[in-house]
Amino acid sequence: MAMIHALRMHWPEYLMEAAELGLFLVSAGLFGTLLEYPQSPVHRAIADPLVRRAIMGVAMGLTAVDPIATPMSTRRAKGSAIARCTGDCGHSSNVPNRPAETMNSPSPAASMRYSGQCVRSAWIMAAI
């Protein structure tokens, strides 16, 4: 049930990720064909295979960087019906915008019991 709820809430993000993956694959095919197909004018113009591979790497890197570096919230259209229904980040827009009062007070330091060190030290001691 939780997976269906997540799918209903985040389907625009999943669709954008699929479209970006498709764009990456199409650009890989196009750049690969332009640079490595023997009858391509670009292949004939650049004789050195190392230079062609470097160009291919830069082209694929630039194709991958934009979707990775741009936050999902800025890729979503702010005025779209999806953003109005689900909020900017895909979460319900009826969530209060002010932080809870407990977030304003400093939290105590984590104890050894809850930080996981106790489990690790017990495991190390058992191994010795």
PEPETA-V798393 format. One record per run of one state. SS is the DSSP state (hx for helix, st for strand, lp for the rest). FROM is the first residue (numbers start at 1). LEN is the number of residues. If there is no record, write none. Layout:
<<SS,FROM,LEN> <SS,FROM,LEN>>
//
This chain:
<<lp,1,1> <hx,2,35> <lp,37,4> <hx,41,5> <lp,46,3> <hx,49,21> <lp,70,2> <hx,72,4> <lp,76,5> <hx,81,6> <lp,87,14> <hx,101,4> <lp,105,7> <hx,112,4> <lp,116,1> <hx,117,11> <lp,128,1>>
//
